[in-house]
Amino acid sequence: MTLLEILASGTVISVAAVHAATVGASIWAVHRPLPQTEISGQPGVTVLRPVCGLENNLAETLRSTFTFSYEGAVQLVFCCDDADDPAVPLVNDLIAQFPNVDAQLLIGRDTVSGNPKLNNLVKGWNAARHDFVLMADSNVLLPHDYIQRLFARWTPDTGLVTSPPVGIRPTNAAGHLEAAFLNTYQDRWQLTSDVFGNGFAQGKILFWRRDVLEAAGGLEKLGRDMAEDVASTKAVRGQGLHVRLLGDLLPQPIGDRTFKDVWKRQVRWAMVRRMGFPALYAAEILSSSAVPLILSIILAAVCAIPWGCVLALAVFWFGLEWLLAWAARWPHGLRDVVAMIWRDALLPAVWIAGWRGKEFEWRGNAMSSDDTTG
């Protein structure tokens, strides 16, 4: 072998070994025994859910907010920018259906940053009566014990508990692709990072102790990056605390998607990661099967390795992802495996697109890094 062939072979083996390690760490994370929480009693919790428009399965996900089994005081606050938003009647109907639950809908926007979701949440944060505040996106399905799960991860050095979403119930090809991006790719890397004590916040679920965020500068602090999850991670680490992930991640019903929407969402998240953590983002090109498979194909083409090694690598890679999805009880059918392969074929293009620009659109709102407050 030439030196270049040795380097290429070493890269393939190293990246494949890291892949196997992330799968193993993620399987352990979803089944690990939880340490004893430092929280005693049944502290009060305020749940903030921003709504904007009618999304897939919105009635189901919002209803799940009300069906908690927690015995402590729970205050539900739904936040909406516009009284004419089509989600408003749905929220009001749910509040009427659960008269014994402390719930309210607040309308209006307080512009504290270039992040429209944060601007929507300000009024809810100001109305929160409890020391623990959960910010949960409207498209996440909350199990009956969601509050207990969050408290179970609150150890003495915790500043925030979070959960990236698990994509469930995709109903078309683009939906399966969306779930493949979420589950055995993004969730796998986030769980692995958490296992090694380096958890990253995910904006779908942010469970704060109020004094931690206030010490960091309050809700406005989260507007100092393009996304509140990046800012949350920095705010927690800046106080010497840790972001903790749930092991049993909370689900997001996917339903139908279009390829255009999946592409735009992945590029937007890539841009957010690049602007928030540029060094880590640069290394993302090695986070999928694309580079090792391309290198192995080149090695086979120059007769440095047998062609069977290329097939073996693909089976090894996606077989491990299937094993993770099966072990974690995530979608793991044939269409999901095909979507994993499709996703990895797209990831180099997503990575390249993520390097370009500093502006994107989120739910009809133009966002730019020029609008951040930091």
C-alpha positions in Angstrom: 0.0 0.0 0.0 1.1 3.6 -0.7 1.1 6.1 2.1 -2.1 7.7 0.8 -3.8 4.3 0.8 -2.6 3.6 4.4 -4.0 7.0 5.5 -7.3 6.3 3.7 -7.6 2.9 5.3 -6.8 4.3 8.7 -9.5 6.9 8.3 -12.1 4.3 7.3 -11.2 2.1 10.3 -11.1 5.0 12.8 -14.4 6.5 11.7 -16.1 3.1 11.7 -14.7 2.5 15.2 -16.1 5.8 16.4 -19.5 4.9 14.9 -19.6 1.6 16.7 -18.7 3.5 20.0 -21.5 6.0 19.5 -24.0 3.2 18.9 -22.8 1.4 22.0 -22.9 4.6 24.1 -26.4 5.5 22.9 -27.8 2.0 23.6 -26.4 2.3 27.1 -27.8 5.8 27.5 -31.4 4.8 26.8 -31.2 1.9 29.3 -28.9 3.3 32.0 -29.9 3.4 35.6 -30.6 6.9 36.7 -28.7 8.4 39.7 -30.7 9.7 42.6 -32.1 13.2 42.0 -31.3 16.0 44.4 -34.9 17.2 44.2 -37.0 16.4 47.2 -40.7 16.6 47.6 -43.0 17.6 44.7 -41.7 21.1 43.5 -44.1 23.2 41.5 -43.6 23.3 37.7 -44.6 25.8 35.1 -44.9 24.3 31.5 -44.6 26.8 28.7 -45.8 25.7 25.2 -45.5 28.2 22.3 -48.0 27.7 19.5 -48.0 29.0 15.9 -50.3 27.6 13.3 -51.7 24.1 12.9 -49.0 21.4 12.7 -49.2 17.7 12.2 -50.9 16.0 15.2 -51.1 19.3 17.1 -54.3 18.4 19.0 -52.7 15.2 20.2 -49.4 16.8 21.3 -51.1 19.7 23.1 -53.6 17.4 24.8 -50.7 15.4 26.2 -49.6 18.5 28.2 -52.8 18.1 30.3 -52.6 14.4 31.0 -49.6 14.4 33.5 -49.5 12.1 36.5 -47.3 14.5 38.6 -48.8 15.1 42.0 -47.1 18.5 42.6 -48.5 21.9 41.5 -48.4 22.3 37.7 -49.1 25.5 35.8 -49.7 25.3 32.0 -49.1 28.4 30.0 -49.7 28.4 26.2 -48.2 31.3 24.3 -49.3 32.7 20.9 -48.3 35.8 19.0 -51.7 36.5 17.3 -55.2 36.1 18.6 -56.3 35.1 15.0 -53.8 32.2 14.9 -55.7 29.0 13.9 -54.2 27.2 16.9 -56.0 29.5 19.4 -59.4 27.8 19.2 -57.8 24.4 19.7 -55.9 25.6 22.8 -59.1 27.2 24.2 -61.0 24.0 23.6 -58.4 22.0 25.5 -58.4 24.3 28.4 -62.2 24.0 28.6 -61.9 20.2 28.5 -59.6 20.1 31.5 -61.2 22.6 34.0 -59.3 21.1 36.9 -55.9 21.9 35.4 -54.3 25.3 36.0 -54.0 26.4 32.4 -54.1 29.7 30.5 -53.4 31.1 27.0 -51.5 34.3 26.7 -51.5 36.4 23.5 -48.9 38.9 22.3 -45.3 39.3 21.5 -42.5 41.0 23.4 -39.5 41.6 21.1 -36.4 40.9 23.1 -34.4 39.3 20.3 -34.3 38.2 16.7 -35.7 34.8 17.7 -39.5 34.7 17.3 -40.0 31.7 19.5 -38.3 33.5 22.4 -40.3 36.6 21.8 -43.5 34.5 22.0 -42.3 32.9 25.3 -41.4 36.1 27.2 -44.9 36.6 28.5 -45.1 33.0 29.6 -41.8 33.3 31.5 -43.0 36.4 33.2 -46.2 34.7 34.2 -44.5 31.6 35.5 -45.2 31.1 39.3 -42.9 28.1 40.0 -39.1 27.7 40.3 -38.9 25.0 37.7 -40.0 26.0 34.1 -40.3 23.6 31.2 -40.3 25.1 27.7 -41.7 22.4 25.4 -42.3 22.9 21.6 -45.9 22.3 20.5 -45.0 19.3 18.3 -43.5 17.1 21.0 -45.7 14.4 22.6 -45.4 14.5 26.4 -46.0 11.1 28.2 -48.0 11.1 31.4 -44.8 11.0 33.5 -42.9 13.6 31.6 -42.3 15.8 34.7 -41.0 12.8 36.8 -38.6 11.9 34.0 -37.2 15.4 33.9 -36.7 15.5 37.6 -35.0 12.1 37.6 -32.1 13.6 35.6 -31.7 16.6 37.9 -28.4 15.9 39.7 -26.5 18.4 41.9 -24.4 19.7 39.1 -27.3 20.0 36.6 -28.3 23.4 35.1 -30.7 22.2 32.5 -32.4 19.0 31.4 -33.3 18.5 27.8 -34.5 15.9 25.2 -33.9 15.9 21.5 -37.0 14.5 19.8 -37.4 11.0 18.6 -39.3 10.9 15.2 -42.2 8.5 15.4 -45.0 7.6 13.0 -43.6 8.8 9.7 -46.2 8.3 6.9 -44.3 9.0 3.7 -40.8 8.7 2.3 -39.8 12.2 3.3 -41.2 11.6 6.8 -39.0 8.5 7.2 -36.0 10.6 6.0 -36.8 13.2 8.7 -37.0 10.5 11.3 -33.6 9.1 10.1 -32.0 12.5 10.5 -33.5 12.8 14.0 -33.1 9.4 15.5 -30.0 7.3 14.6 -28.0 10.4 13.6 -28.7 13.5 15.7 -30.0 11.7 18.7 -27.2 9.2 18.6 -24.5 11.9 18.7 -26.3 13.9 21.4 -26.8 10.8 23.6 -23.1 9.9 23.2 -22.0 13.4 24.1 -24.2 13.3 27.2 -22.7 10.0 28.2 -19.3 11.6 28.3 -20.6 14.5 30.4 -20.8 17.0 27.5 -24.5 17.3 26.9 -25.9 19.9 24.5 -29.3 21.6 24.9 -32.0 20.9 22.3 -34.7 23.5 21.9 -37.5 21.1 21.7 -37.4 20.5 25.5 -35.7 22.9 27.9 -36.3 22.2 31.6 -34.9 25.1 33.7 -34.5 25.9 37.3 -35.5 29.6 37.1 -32.5 30.9 39.1 -30.0 29.2 36.7 -31.4 31.1 33.7 -31.8 34.3 35.6 -28.2 34.1 36.8 -27.1 33.8 33.1 -29.0 36.9 32.1 -32.6 35.8 31.9 -34.7 34.7 28.9 -33.1 37.5 26.8 -29.8 35.7 27.1 -31.1 32.9 24.9 -31.4 35.4 22.1 -27.6 35.9 21.9 -27.2 33.1 19.4 -29.2 32.1 16.4 -31.0 29.3 18.3 -32.0 29.1 22.0 -30.5 25.6 22.3 -27.0 26.9 21.5 -27.4 29.9 23.8 -28.8 27.6 26.6 -25.8 25.3 26.3 -23.4 28.2 26.7 -25.4 29.7 29.5 -25.3 26.5 31.6 -21.7 25.7 30.9 -20.7 29.3 31.8 -21.9 28.6 35.3 -19.9 25.4 35.6 -23.0 23.3 35.3 -24.1 20.5 33.0 -26.8 19.9 30.4 -28.4 16.5 31.0 -30.3 14.5 28.5 -33.2 12.1 29.1 -32.4 8.5 28.2 -35.9 7.7 27.1 -36.2 10.6 24.7 -39.5 12.3 24.1 -41.3 11.6 20.8 -42.4 13.9 18.0 -45.0 12.5 15.6 -43.7 13.1 12.1 -46.6 12.3 9.7 -46.1 13.5 6.2 -43.2 15.7 5.1 -42.0 17.1 1.8 -38.4 16.7 0.7 -38.1 20.5 0.4 -39.2 21.0 4.0 -36.7 18.3 5.3 -33.9 19.8 3.3 -34.6 23.4 4.5 -34.9 22.2 8.1 -31.6 20.3 8.0 -29.7 23.1 6.4 -31.1 25.6 8.9 -30.0 23.4 11.8 -26.6 22.9 10.2 -26.2 26.7 9.9 -27.1 27.1 13.6 -24.6 24.4 14.7 -21.9 26.0 12.5 -22.5 29.5 13.9 -22.7 28.2 17.5 -19.9 25.7 17.6 -17.8 26.1 14.4 -14.9 23.7 15.4 -17.3 20.9 16.1 -19.3 21.6 12.9 -16.1 21.3 10.9 -15.6 17.8 12.2 -19.2 16.8 11.2 -18.1 15.8 7.7 -16.8 12.6 9.5 -20.0 11.9 11.4 -21.7 9.8 8.8 -20.9 6.9 6.5 -20.3 9.1 3.5 -16.5 9.7 3.9 -15.5 6.2 4.9 -17.7 4.7 2.1 -16.2 7.0 -0.5 -12.7 6.2 0.7 -13.4 2.5 0.7 -14.8 2.7 -2.9 -11.6 4.5 -4.0 -9.4 1.9 -2.2 -11.3 -0.9 -3.9 -11.1 0.8 -7.3 -7.3 0.9 -7.0 -7.3 -2.7 -5.8 -6.0 -1.8 -2.4 -8.9 -3.7 -0.8 -11.5 -6.2 -2.1 -14.9 -4.9 -3.2 -16.5 -7.0 -0.6 -15.0 -4.7 2.1 -17.2 -1.9 0.7 -20.3 -4.0 1.1 -19.2 -5.2 4.5 -18.6 -1.6 5.7 -22.1 -0.6 4.6 -23.7 -3.6 6.3 -21.7 -2.9 9.5 -22.6 0.8 9.5 -26.3 0.6 8.9 -26.7 -2.7 10.8 -25.4 -1.0 13.9 -27.9 1.9 13.3 -30.7 -0.6 13.0 -29.6 -2.3 16.2 -29.7 1.1 18.0 -33.2 1.9 16.7 -34.4 -1.6 17.7 -32.8 -1.4 21.2 -34.2 2.1 21.8 -37.7 1.2 20.4 -37.4 3.8 17.6 -38.8 3.2 14.1 -36.6 0.4 12.6 -38.4 -1.1 9.6 -37.0 -1.5 6.1 -38.2 1.9 5.0 -36.3 3.4 8.0 -33.1 1.6 7.0 -33.5 2.9 3.4 -34.0 6.4 4.8 -30.8 6.1 6.8 -28.9 5.4 3.6 -30.6 8.2 1.8 -29.8 10.6 4.7 -26.1 9.7 4.6 -26.0 10.3 0.9 -27.4 13.8 1.6 -25.3 14.7 4.6 -22.2 16.0 2.7 -24.4 18.3 0.7 -26.1 19.5 3.9 -22.7 20.1 5.5 -21.5 22.2 2.6 -24.8 24.2 2.5 -24.4 24.8 6.3 -21.2 26.8 5.7 -23.0 29.3 3.5 -24.7 32.4 4.8 -26.0 33.7 8.1 -29.7 34.0 7.3 -32.6 31.6 7.1 -36.4 31.5 7.4 -38.2 29.8 10.3 -42.0 29.5 10.2 -42.3 32.5 7.9 -39.9 34.6 10.0 -36.6 35.8 8.5 -33.8 35.3 11.0 -30.2 36.5 10.8 -27.2 36.4 13.0 -27.2 40.2 12.7 -30.4 40.2 14.8 -28.9 38.4 17.8 -28.4 40.4 21.0 -24.9 39.2 21.8 
